[in-house]
């Protein structure tokens, strides 16, 4: 299975109430920068993002999305990761934050809006973010970066070679497939 990483590319009108902007959290997994972040201490405050898209999974069979966030808290800060689909928010697993930055994630194997398999159009329209669940304003929640990993199988592939089911391939370059492991000590 292949994966692709997508990152925030703008704020979303569903919620942009935390301090900071999407540019503070759009580095992705390869360049985590804790010197810029989004934060809040206000209960119920939302911060949601639109995400980059990738043509790699267009028409692909998507097995899951995993929503990552590199986060920390002060004292008892907390948040709930959410997807916002068709006017409804769907909550992920609330991370048990610590006072040091760490990476947490939530996995969705199906689209929570319809309990069906993810489709590329679902990913292209995804809105994801956080709602603060901290009852006290003096305890802050921080997110330094966030990203989504989409796991997929390319359309037309799987157990096939150039469109031929592997069970129907009797030889490769004139060598019986049963003997391939004997070629050059493979």
The 8 nearest C-alpha neighbors of each residue, nearest first, counted from 0:
[[1, 152, 151, 150, 2, 153, 157, 62],
 [0, 2, 151, 150, 152, 3, 153, 149],
 [3, 1, 150, 149, 151, 148, 0, 4],
 [2, 4, 149, 148, 5, 150, 1, 53],
 [3, 5, 148, 147, 149, 146, 6, 2],
 [4, 6, 147, 51, 146, 50, 148, 52],
 [5, 7, 146, 50, 25, 51, 27, 8],
 [8, 6, 50, 25, 49, 48, 9, 51],
 [7, 9, 50, 51, 49, 6, 21, 25],
 [10, 8, 49, 48, 21, 7, 11, 50],
 [9, 11, 48, 21, 49, 47, 15, 12],
 [10, 12, 48, 47, 13, 49, 14, 9],
 [11, 13, 14, 15, 10, 47, 48, 46],
 [14, 12, 11, 47, 15, 45, 46, 83],
 [13, 15, 46, 45, 47, 12, 16, 11],
 [16, 14, 46, 17, 47, 45, 10, 12],
 [15, 17, 45, 46, 14, 44, 18, 39],
 [18, 16, 39, 38, 46, 15, 37, 19],
 [17, 19, 38, 37, 39, 16, 20, 36],
 [20, 18, 37, 17, 23, 36, 38, 21],
 [21, 19, 22, 23, 37, 18, 10, 24],
 [20, 22, 23, 24, 9, 10, 25, 7],
 [23, 21, 20, 25, 24, 8, 9, 19],
 [22, 24, 36, 35, 21, 20, 25, 19],
 [23, 25, 144, 21, 143, 22, 145, 26],
 [26, 24, 7, 22, 6, 27, 144, 21],
 [27, 25, 30, 24, 31, 144, 28, 29],
 [28, 26, 146, 25, 29, 6, 145, 30],
 [27, 29, 30, 31, 26, 146, 145, 144],
 [30, 28, 27, 31, 26, 32, 4, 146],
 [29, 31, 26, 28, 27, 32, 144, 25],
 [32, 30, 28, 26, 144, 29, 33, 27],
 [31, 33, 34, 30, 35, 143, 144, 26],
 [32, 34, 143, 35, 31, 36, 144, 100],
 [33, 35, 32, 36, 143, 23, 31, 144],
 [36, 34, 23, 33, 143, 32, 37, 24],
 [37, 35, 143, 23, 142, 24, 19, 141],
 [36, 38, 19, 18, 142, 141, 17, 23],
 [39, 37, 141, 18, 140, 17, 142, 36],
 [40, 38, 17, 139, 140, 41, 18, 141],
 [39, 41, 139, 136, 138, 137, 140, 42],
 [42, 40, 136, 39, 44, 43, 131, 133],
 [43, 41, 133, 131, 132, 134, 44, 40],
 [42, 44, 131, 130, 132, 45, 41, 133],
 [43, 45, 131, 42, 130, 41, 16, 17],
 [46, 44, 130, 14, 16, 129, 15, 43],
 [45, 47, 15, 14, 129, 128, 16, 17],
 [48, 46, 128, 14, 11, 127, 10, 15],
 [49, 47, 10, 11, 127, 126, 7, 9],
 [48, 50, 126, 9, 7, 11, 8, 10],
 [51, 49, 7, 8, 6, 48, 52, 5],
 [52, 50, 5, 6, 8, 7, 53, 49],
 [51, 53, 123, 50, 5, 54, 122, 6],
 [52, 54, 55, 56, 51, 5, 57, 3],
 [53, 55, 57, 56, 52, 119, 58, 123],
 [56, 54, 53, 57, 3, 153, 59, 58],
 [55, 57, 59, 54, 58, 119, 151, 53],
 [58, 56, 54, 119, 59, 55, 53, 120],
 [57, 59, 154, 56, 119, 60, 118, 153],
 [60, 58, 154, 153, 56, 57, 152, 61],
 [59, 61, 152, 151, 62, 154, 153, 58],
 [62, 60, 151, 117, 63, 150, 59, 118],
 [63, 61, 151, 150, 108, 60, 117, 116],
 [64, 62, 108, 150, 107, 61, 149, 109],
 [63, 65, 149, 107, 148, 106, 150, 108],
 [64, 66, 106, 148, 147, 105, 67, 107],
 [65, 67, 147, 105, 104, 146, 106, 64],
 [68, 66, 104, 146, 145, 103, 147, 65],
 [69, 67, 145, 103, 102, 144, 70, 104],
 [70, 68, 102, 101, 144, 143, 142, 100],
 [71, 69, 142, 100, 141, 101, 68, 143],
 [70, 72, 100, 98, 141, 97, 99, 96],
 [73, 71, 140, 76, 98, 139, 97, 141],
 [72, 74, 139, 138, 98, 76, 75, 140],
 [73, 75, 138, 76, 72, 98, 139, 97],
 [76, 74, 138, 73, 77, 72, 133, 139],
 [77, 75, 72, 140, 138, 139, 133, 73],
 [78, 76, 133, 132, 140, 131, 75, 96],
 [79, 77, 131, 132, 130, 129, 93, 80],
 [78, 80, 93, 130, 129, 81, 131, 90],
 [81, 79, 129, 91, 128, 90, 78, 93],
 [82, 80, 90, 89, 128, 91, 129, 127],
 [81, 83, 127, 89, 88, 126, 84, 128],
 [82, 84, 88, 126, 87, 127, 89, 81],
 [85, 83, 87, 86, 82, 88, 112, 126],
 [84, 86, 87, 83, 112, 88, 126, 124],
 [85, 87, 84, 83, 88, 13, 112, 89],
 [88, 86, 84, 83, 85, 89, 112, 82],
 [87, 89, 83, 82, 81, 84, 90, 86],
 [90, 88, 82, 81, 83, 87, 91, 111],
 [91, 89, 81, 80, 88, 79, 82, 92],
 [90, 92, 80, 81, 105, 93, 79, 89],
 [91, 93, 105, 94, 90, 80, 79, 104],
 [92, 94, 79, 91, 78, 95, 80, 77],
 [95, 93, 96, 92, 103, 79, 78, 104],
 [96, 94, 93, 97, 77, 103, 78, 71],
 [95, 97, 71, 94, 72, 77, 98, 70],
 [96, 98, 99, 71, 72, 95, 100, 101],
 [97, 99, 72, 71, 73, 100, 96, 74],
 [100, 98, 97, 71, 101, 72, 70, 96],
 [99, 101, 71, 70, 69, 98, 102, 97],
 [102, 100, 69, 70, 99, 103, 71, 97],
 [101, 103, 69, 68, 70, 67, 104, 100],
 [104, 102, 68, 67, 69, 94, 101, 105],
 [105, 103, 67, 66, 68, 65, 106, 102],
 [104, 106, 66, 65, 91, 92, 67, 107],
 [107, 105, 65, 64, 66, 108, 104, 63],
 [106, 108, 64, 109, 63, 65, 105, 110],
 [109, 107, 63, 62, 106, 64, 110, 116],
 [110, 108, 116, 115, 114, 107, 117, 111],
 [109, 111, 114, 117, 112, 115, 113, 116],
 [112, 110, 114, 113, 109, 89, 107, 115],
 [111, 113, 110, 114, 84, 85, 89, 87],
 [112, 114, 115, 111, 110, 109, 116, 117],
 [115, 113, 111, 110, 109, 112, 116, 117],
 [116, 114, 113, 109, 110, 117, 111, 112],
 [115, 117, 109, 110, 118, 114, 61, 62],
 [116, 118, 110, 61, 109, 121, 115, 119],
 [119, 117, 121, 120, 61, 116, 122, 60],
 [118, 120, 122, 57, 121, 56, 123, 58],
 [119, 121, 123, 118, 122, 124, 57, 117],
 [122, 120, 118, 124, 119, 123, 125, 117],
 [123, 121, 125, 119, 124, 120, 118, 52],
 [122, 124, 120, 52, 121, 125, 119, 51],
 [125, 123, 121, 122, 120, 126, 49, 50],
 [126, 124, 122, 123, 121, 127, 49, 50],
 [125, 127, 49, 83, 48, 82, 47, 124],
 [128, 126, 82, 47, 48, 81, 83, 125],
 [129, 127, 47, 81, 46, 80, 48, 82],
 [128, 130, 80, 46, 79, 81, 45, 78],
 [131, 129, 45, 79, 78, 44, 43, 132],
 [130, 132, 78, 43, 42, 44, 133, 77],
 [133, 131, 78, 42, 77, 43, 134, 130],
 [132, 134, 42, 77, 76, 135, 131, 40],
 [135, 133, 42, 132, 136, 41, 40, 76],
 [136, 134, 137, 133, 138, 40, 42, 41],
 [135, 137, 40, 41, 138, 134, 42, 139],
 [136, 138, 135, 40, 139, 41, 73, 76],
 [139, 137, 76, 73, 40, 136, 74, 75],
 [138, 140, 40, 76, 73, 39, 72, 137],
 [139, 141, 72, 76, 38, 39, 77, 71],
 [142, 140, 38, 71, 70, 37, 72, 143],
 [141, 143, 70, 37, 36, 144, 69, 38],
 [144, 142, 36, 33, 24, 69, 70, 35],
 [145, 143, 24, 69, 142, 68, 25, 26],
 [144, 146, 68, 67, 24, 27, 69, 25],
 [147, 145, 6, 27, 67, 5, 66, 68],
 [146, 148, 66, 5, 65, 4, 67, 149],
 [147, 149, 4, 65, 3, 64, 2, 150],
 [148, 150, 64, 3, 2, 63, 147, 4],
 [151, 149, 2, 63, 62, 1, 61, 64],
 [152, 150, 61, 1, 60, 62, 0, 2],
 [153, 151, 60, 0, 59, 1, 154, 61],
 [152, 154, 59, 156, 155, 151, 60, 56],
 [155, 153, 59, 156, 58, 152, 60, 157],
 [156, 154, 153, 157, 162, 159, 59, 161],
 [157, 155, 154, 159, 153, 158, 152, 162],
 [156, 158, 159, 152, 155, 153, 154, 160],
 [157, 159, 165, 164, 156, 160, 166, 163],
 [160, 158, 164, 165, 163, 162, 157, 156],
 [159, 161, 163, 162, 165, 164, 158, 156],
 [162, 160, 163, 159, 156, 164, 155, 165],
 [161, 163, 160, 159, 164, 155, 156, 165],
 [164, 162, 159, 160, 161, 165, 167, 168],
 [163, 165, 159, 166, 167, 158, 160, 162],
 [164, 166, 159, 167, 168, 158, 163, 160],
 [165, 167, 164, 168, 169, 163, 158, 159],
 [168, 166, 165, 164, 169, 163, 159, 170],
 [169, 167, 165, 166, 170, 164, 163, 176],
 [170, 168, 176, 175, 167, 171, 166, 177],
 [171, 169, 175, 176, 174, 173, 168, 172],
 [170, 172, 174, 173, 176, 175, 169, 168],
 [171, 173, 174, 170, 175, 176, 169, 179],
 [172, 174, 171, 170, 175, 169, 176, 179],
 [175, 173, 170, 171, 172, 176, 179, 178],
 [176, 174, 170, 177, 178, 169, 173, 171],
 [175, 177, 170, 179, 178, 169, 174, 171],
 [176, 178, 175, 179, 180, 169, 170, 174],
 [179, 177, 176, 181, 175, 180, 174, 182],
 [180, 178, 176, 181, 182, 177, 175, 174],
 [179, 181, 185, 178, 182, 184, 177, 183],
 [182, 180, 179, 178, 184, 185, 183, 177],
 [183, 181, 184, 179, 180, 185, 178, 174],
 [184, 182, 185, 181, 180, 179, 178, 174],
 [185, 183, 181, 182, 180, 179, 178, 177],
 [184, 180, 183, 182, 181, 179, 178, 177]]
